[in-house]
Amino acid sequence: MPFKVNADRRHHIPKQRQKVTNSAEYDAGLRARGSLTVWFTAEAIEGWRAEARTGRGGQAKYSDLAIATALTLRTVFRLALRQTEGLIGSILQLLGLDLAVPDHSTLSSALAIQAAWQRA
């Protein structure tokens, strides 16, 4: 088979239309795209722990904020639930915060509840 048999169906990368004139700034911008900066405000740290329940049932371990944060990071980075649990744990460890990490079964339950609400 010659090389040009499928030439009409090949995807070609188009040539760059504009020349980069500020290569130092361009390189810095590309490096900044890979940067991951995470911070927790004092309000977020206070809201991370679940409030005590006054009614019947077991005490909640994780607040809605903690679960929503975990599910948001899961969506952004396209992670599985156990990987999300590990990511949240490592972020909290790097920040030196002693907060509970929502486990994958809690995140799975939250996803099921969210799906039920969307169907209704």
Sequence and secondary structure as in RCSB ss.txt:
>XXXX:A:sequence
MPFKVNADRRHHIPKQRQKVTNSAEYDAGLRARGSLTVWFTAEAIEGWRAEARTGRGGQAKYSDLAIATALTLRT
VFRLALRQTEGLIGSILQLLGLDLAVPDHSTLSSALAIQAAWQRA
>XXXX:A:secstr
  TTTTGGG       SS  S HHHHHHHHHHHT       HHHHHHHB     SSS   SB HHHHHHHHHHHH
HHT  HHHHHHHHHHHHHHHT       HHHHHHHHHHHHHHHH 
